[in-house]
Amino acid sequence: MSELKTCFKRVDYDLSSLLHFIDVGDIGLPDIQRPFVWKNAKVRDLFDSMYRGFPVGYLLFWENTAMNGAKQIGMDDKQREAPARLIVDGQQRLTSLYAVFRGQKVLDENYAFRQIEIAFRPRDGKFEVADAAIRRDPEWIPNISELWSSGASSRKLVNSFIDKLADKSELSDEEEEHIAHNLDRLFDLQKYPFTALEIAQSVDEEQVADIFVRINSEGVKLNQADFILTLLSVFWDKGRADLETFCRKARVPAKGSDTSPFNHFLEPDPDQLLRVAVALAFNRGRLKSVYQVLRGKDPDTGEYDPQRRQDQFDVLSEAQAHVLNLNNWHQYFKALVGAGFRSGELVSSVNALLFGYAFYLIGKVRFGLPEYKLQKAIGRWFFFSSLTGRYTSSPETVMDGDLARIREIGTGDAFMHWLGGEITSELTNDYWQITLPSEFDSSSARNPQLFAFFAAQNRLGAPVLFSHKTVADMLDPTVKATKKALERHHLFPKAWLEKQGVEDQRSRNQMANYALVEWPDNIDISDRAPSDYVPELQTRFSDSDWQTMHRLHALPDAWQAMPYDEFLGERRKRMAQIVREGFEKLG
């Protein structure tokens, strides 16, 4: 007989009961969903639906009797140390309702606390997001939170509003009755019925994630990072808060002499930094096994040991401190700049960037390598892993394999030797002469090989095509203008090619047809034939400068007169050679 059985029960609540359970801490937020509330307009729509008596969906709770802590909704202290039920589905609705009914601030997508202000017009039962005009209009209650947070009775609130409105314009008995009815209906939203499905606490996190994904087609699919972040909320809330604070600050440039994780490569999310910390702490690229390690599971007995759990969190805590160290963070990005990558605009793989940071920290923290060695080694590693797409397919698996291979390495020299060996085993003569030229046969706008070409030009001090300025200077991410200093120019303009019968868009947008030029030149060239505009631009330069510029832009002699297909084939080979020169200059 099948042992399958129903793993949930149905429980009915009214909204006031749910709010009370949140108040005392009986219902908590497990953080396996993103912790940010809806936009105010969506909260407005929720209230409108409830006011009209429409169903707004059921809630999904997970019994939490076996756990000893979870993040609570709201900012005040709770009576219960640990909630008995965690919200799995319905977090956005319940958090939004709690914020409005209790007048509490909530966390937004920028990690900042904000107030949700929903306005209501009793004359016609209309809801809106409060703005300056609404706040000045006596027809509106600009913030309905005041109805419930004031502590006044519904009758007193109704009378007060009608009296204030009557001071502005005379109201008929019928209008007063209609307004009073609509306000009573709004006030009574506290009685709105909700149905919750409560999953038994014996159901594990994998099954809960599966349930959530199956019933919520619009939800964000839960992953292992979500569950580990949940553990941080439960057992190490400061660690979770530190990650979120760091990520919030990384989105805003520092002012004056202040320090900040802000950079021109990445606005990190907590789960991304968590991956780096896990790699450093546990030599793991896959997060799935780390979840069980952090729960304190004994690999021999399968039992969960609180002391083992604490020991593992201590290891993670130490690693995370290195990950969030501003000196480490910015020194790593200097290694990328040194490799020719000036900003995130030249980074096609966030995984390569994150795992590069993990290797930087492993070299610095575990092996104590001096900074001058690390800068060169990690710059080369990032260039290599980005160029080859090492972490593009199955990144966790590849990183897990890399970390497994260095697990037994005991010295910094051996670590450096391993990095170099991986690079030379892939970047062979055949790669440079056959594989890489063929990879330039692409029209992808974010091709890693094209970004490596631009990075190599930076390293080699290449001038911008048809300019005396350098590519490195013009790609400076700190310069903000209404128009980008450099643009990708089609050497054989698209419109001109089309007139020549090249109808395939992929062919016209080949990477080998791109070059970085200053935007005024790009505009002047327009759709003119290369044989027309190139001689005109050549007059700006000496023969020596012209030859140097052409070589560093991988342009064959007299390319402007070549058949287009022949030009593409020849330039791909030369682009690969420039990438090789730039990479080999890294040491």
N, C-alpha and C positions, 0 to 999 in steps of 0.2 A: 504494500500500500504506500502511496506517495506521502512523504513527510512534509510536503509543502503546505503552508497554512498562511492565513491572512496575517500580515505583520503590522496592521494599523487598526485603530478604532476611531469612530466618529464621535466628536464632541461639539455641542452647540454652545455658543457664547453670545452675549450682547456686547456691544463695543465698550460700554462702561466697565464691564468685568475684565475685558482684555486690558484696558488701560490701567485698572487697579493692579492686575497681576504684573504688569510692567513696572508700576510704581514701587511695588514691594520687592521686585527682583525675581519673581517666580517665573517670568518669561524672559529669556535672554537671547542675544544675537550671537550665533556661532561663528560668524565671519567666513563661512564657506561660500558666501556670495560677496560681490563687491560691496563695500560698506557705504556707498554713497546714495543719498536720496535722489528722488526724481527732480526734474526741473519744476519750478513753481506752477507752470501751466498744466503739468500732468497732475499735480496735487489738486489744482482747481477742478479739473475734469473728474477726479475721483469724488470730490465733494458734490459736484453736480449730479453724478450718477446716483450716489447714495440719497441725495435729497429727493430725487425723482422716484426713488424706490426701486431702482434697477439693481440687479445682482452685480457684485464686483469681484466675484471669484472666492474660492475657499482658501483657507490657510493650511499649511503643512508644518506640523511641529514634530520634533524628535525628542522623546523622553531622555532626560539627562541625569538620571539618578546615579549613574556610575561615575560621573565626572565631578570634579571638585572646583570648577570655576569656568566662567565664560564672560565675554563682554556683554555689558548691560546696555540697554537702550537709554538714551538721555545722558545728562551730565551730572546728575545728583547721585548721592550715595544711596544704596539699596539696603533694605532690611535683611534680605537673604544673601549669604555669601556666594551661593551658587544657584542658578536657576534650575527649576525642575523640567522646563521645556525650552528647547532651542528652536528658533524660527528657521525653517529650511526654505519654504516658499511663501511669499507674502511679506518679506522683509521691507520692501519699498513702501507697500501700502501701510503696514502697521507702524513703521517708523514715521512716515509722513503724518498719519493720523495722530500719533502720540505727540509729535512736535507741535501740531496745530492746537489740539485740545489742551495740552499742558503749557503752551506758549514757550516751548523749549527750543534752543538752537540745535541745529544738526550739522553734520560734517558734509561738505560738498566735494565735488570732484577735484578741487584744488587743495584739499586738506585744510580748508578753512571753515570755521563755524559761521553759520548764517541763520537768520531768522526767516521763517516762511510766513508771509503775510497774504492771506486770502481774504478778499473783500466780498461782501454780500449786499445786494440791493433788495430790500424786503418788498418793495412795490411790485416787482415782477419775478422775484426769486432767482435773480441772475448772480452768478459767481464770476469774479475776475481776480487776476493778480493785481494787488494794490500798486498804484502809481501816484504821482503827485496830484494829478487831476482828481482822482478818486478820493484822495485824502481831504481835498477841499470841498467835496460835494456832500451836503448833508443827507442826500438820498442814500448814501452808502454807509455801511459799517465797514470801515477800512481794514480792520483786522478782527476776524471772527474769533480769534483766540481769546479775546477779552470777554466773550460771552461766558466761557467756562472757567477761565482763570481768575475772574473777578470775585467769584464766590457769591455774587448776587443771585437772587431768585429770578426765574424766567419772567414772572409777572412784572417785577420791578424793572428789569431790562427792557421789556416791551414798552411799558409806560414811559420810561425815560426817553426811548428813541422816538416814540410818537410825539411826545411833548416837544422835543427838540425840532422835529420836522414841522410840527404845527406852527412853531415860531416863524418859520420861513414862508409857509403858505398854508392856507386853510384846507383842512381835510374833512371830507364828508364822513358820516358814520360808517358808510359802506367801505370807504377807503381805509379807515382806521381798523375795521374788522379784518379786511383782507391782509393788511400789513401785519396785524397781530397774529393772524393765522400762519402766515409765512415764517414769522420769527419763532413761533412755537414749534413749527415743523423743523426748523433749523436746530433749535435747542434740543429737540428730541432725537437728534441723530445719535445721541449717546445710547439710545435703545436699539440702534441698527443691529440686525442679527447677522452673525457670522457662523459659518460651519468650518470646523477644523478637523483635519485628519491627523491623528497623532501616531507616529511611528514608534514602535517599541524600542526601548533602550538597548535591547539585545541585537538589533540590526546594526551591522558595522558600517563604517563611513563609505566604503565602496558601494554598498547597496543603496545607501542614502543618496549618493551622487547619481547613481543609475536611476533611482526613482525620480529625483529632481529633473534630470534631463528628459525622461520619458513623459512627464506630465506638463513640462513647461517648455514649449517649443521656442519661446522667445527668450528663454533664459540663457545666461552665459554658461557654457559647458564647464563643469567643475573639473579641476585637475589637481595633481598632487601638490603643486605649490599652494593652492587654496587650502588644502587640508593642513599643510605644515604651518601656514599662517594662522590657521585656526588654533593649532597647538600653542603657537606663540601667544595668542590672545588668552588662552586658558591658563597656561603654566608660566609664561614669561611675558607679561603684558608690556613691560618696559621695552623689551626687545622689539616687539611689534611697533610700539610708539616711536622708537628711535628710527626704525626703517621709514616710517611714514613721514616723520619730521625731516629726515634727510632728503627724501624724494620731493617733499613740498619746497624745501629751500633750493633744490637743484633747478627749479623752474623759474627762479627770480634772480637776476644779477645782483651781486653784492653792491652795497652803497658805501662810498668812501673807503675807509680802511677795514671795513667788515670782511670777515672770511665767509665763504659760501661754497657749496658743492656745485654751483652753477658752472656749466661748461658748454662748449659748442659741438659736442658729440652726441650727448644722450640726456634726455629727461627720464631718469630711471623710474620704474615702478617697484614696489616692495618685493614682488615675486622675482624680479630680475636680480636684484641684489642678494636675495635669499639664495639663488642658484650659485652665486659666486661664493657666498659664505659656506654653503654645503660642500662645494668642491674643496675649499681650503680646509674645512674642519674634518671631513670624513672621506676625502678622496673619492667622492661619488659624483657622477654626472647625471645618473638617473635619480629622481627624487622619490620614486615609489618605495624603495627599500629604506630610505632615510626616515620616512614617516614612522615606520615600525620601530626603528632605532630610537627615535626621539620619544616614542611612547614608553620606552623602557622595556621592550620585549626581549626576553631571554631567548637567544637562538636555539638553545638546547631544550629548555622546558616549555617554551611558548608562553610562559607566564609573564605578566607585566609587573615590574619591580619599581616602586617609586624612587628608590635610591639610584637605580640604574638610569632612570629617566632624568633625574637631577644631574647626574654625572655627564650625560650626553648633552644636556642643555648648557652645562658649564663649558663644554668643548665648543659648542656652537656660539656661545656668548663671546668667547675669546676670539674666535674667527671673525665674527661680525664686527667686533671692535676694529680689527685691521681693515675690513672692507669699508667701513664708514670713516676711517681716518682720512682727513682732508689732504694731508701730505701725500699719502699713498695714492689717493684718487687722482689728484692733479699731476703727480709725477708719471702715472701711467699714461695719461693723455699726452704728456710731453713726448713720451716714446712714440706715440702715433704721429704726432706732428713731425718728429724727427725722421719718421719713415716716409714723409711726404703727404700724409693725410691731414689736411688742415682743419677739417671739420666733419660733422656727420653727413654733409652732402656728398662726401666721397666714400661713405661706408654703406655697403650693400647688405651686410650681414650683421645684425645686432648680436647674434649668437657668437660670431667671431670676436666681436668687441668684448662681450661679457667674459667669454672663456679666456681671452687674452689677459683680462684683468686678473682672473684666477691664477694664471700661470705667473704673472708678475708678482702676485702676493706669495705664491708658493716659493718662487725664487728668493724673495726678500725675507719672508718670515721663517720658512722652514729651513732654507739653506744659507741665509745670511749673506747673499751675494751683494757686492757693492753696487751702488746705483749706476756707475758708469758702464758696468758690464750688463746690467739688467736693461738699461735704456736701449742699447744696441741689440741685444738678444731678443727682447720682446718686440721691438720695432720690426725686426726681421720676421719674427713669428707671425705677427699680425698681418704684415704684407703678404707672407706666404699663405696663411690660412684664408685670408680674404680673396686673394688671387685665385686660389684653387677651389674655393667653395667647400673647404674642408668640413664646415659645420652647417652646410645647407640642407643636406638630406640626413634624416635621423640624427639630429645634433646631440641629443642626450646619449645615444648609443655610442657615437664616435668619441664624445668627451669622456664617457665612462671607460672606454678602452684606453684612451690616452692616460687617464689618471691611474688606471690599473698598471700600466707599463712603468710609471714612475714611482709606484708605491714602495718598491724595494730600493730605490735609489737613495744613497746615503750622503752624497756630497754635492756641493754646488757645481763642481767641475763635471761630475757625471750628469747632472741635470742639464747643463749647457751642452754637453756632448749629445745627449738624447735629442734636444731641440734641433741641433744642427743636423743630426743624422736623419730625422724625419724630413727635414727640408731637402737635403741633398738626394734622398731616395726618390722624391717626387719630381724635383726640378732638374731633370736630366737634360742632356742635349736634345733628345727627342722631344721633350716637353717644349723647350724653347723654340725649336725649329719646325715642329710639326703640329703638336697639340695646340699651343697657344695661338699661332696664326689662324688655325681652323676655328678657335673659339671667338676670334674677332669677326667671324662671319655671322653676324647677328645684328638685329635692329633694336634690341632691348635698350631702353633708355637708362636702366639702372644695372647694366652689366658689370660684374665685378672686375672683369678684365679691362674695361674702359676706365673704371675708376683707378685701377692700378697704373694704367698708362698716364693718367693725369698726375698721380702721385709720383711716378718716376720723373715726369717733367719737372715737378717741384724739386725733387732731389738733384736733378741735373742742372737746375738754374735756367730752365728754358724760358726764352722770351715769349710773350703772347704773340700769336701769329699776326704779322703785319704791324707790330708794335715794338717799342723799345722798353716797355715795362715787362716785368717777369710774371709768369703764371703764379708763382708763390705769393707775390705782393697783391695781385688782383683777386686771389681767392681768400684773402684775409676775412675771416668770418666776423670780426669785430666791426667792420665797416658796414653800416646799414644805409641803403639808399632806396629810392623809389624804383630804380631799375638796377638789375644785377650788372656789376662791372664787366663780367664776361658772359658771353652767350655761346652756345654751341652753333657754330656756323656750318652749313652744308657747303663743302668746297665746290661741289657741283650742285648748284641750287636746285631745289626740288622742282620748282616751276619750269626751270630750263630743261631739266631731265625729262619732264613730262612732255614738253614740246618736241624732244628728240625721240619720243616713242617709248621711254622707260615708264610703263604704266604701273608696274608693281610697286606698291608703297614700301614694302619691306626692302626692296632693292634700293630705292631712293634714300631710305633712312638707315643705311648700313653704317655701323660704327666707324668703318674706315673712311666714310665720307664726312666725319665730324672733325672739327678743330675748334679750339677755344680762341675767340677773337673778342675785341672790345665792341660793345654794342653799337657805337656810332658807325664803325666799319661794317658791321653786319647789316645795318640799315642801308648804308651807301651801296654795298654790293648788290643787295636786293636779288633779282633773278637774272643777273647778267651772266654771260658765259665766262668760264674761267679764262679762256684765251683773251677775253676782253678786259676783265678787271685786274688780273694778275700783273701784266706789264705796267699798268698805271701805278699799282702799289709798290712795285719793285723800285721805282725811282726814289723812294724814301730812304733806301738803305744802300750801304756799300756792298760790294760783291762779297766780302768776307762775312759781314753780318747776315746777308741774305742766305749764304750757304749754311751758316751755323743754324739759323732759324729753320731752314728746310730740313736739316738733318734731325734736329730735336723734335720736329713735328712729323717725322717719319715720311717726308714727302720726297718722291723720286725727282730727279732732274727733269725739267720741262714737263712736269706732271699735267699742267693745264692743257697740253695738246694731246694727251694720251686718250685712247678709247676708255670709256668709263669702267667696263669690266676688268680691263687690263690694269687700270689704276688701282682698283680695289684689291686685287690679288697681290700687287706689288707692295701696296701700303700696309697690308696686314702683316707681311713678313717684317717690314721695317718697324711697325708698332711693337711687335713682339721683341725685337732687338732693343728698342728703347726701354721697354719694361725690364728686360734683363740687365741692361746697363744701370738703370736706376736701382734695381734690387741689389746688384753686386756692389754698388757704392755704399750700401749699408754695412759692409764689412763681412 
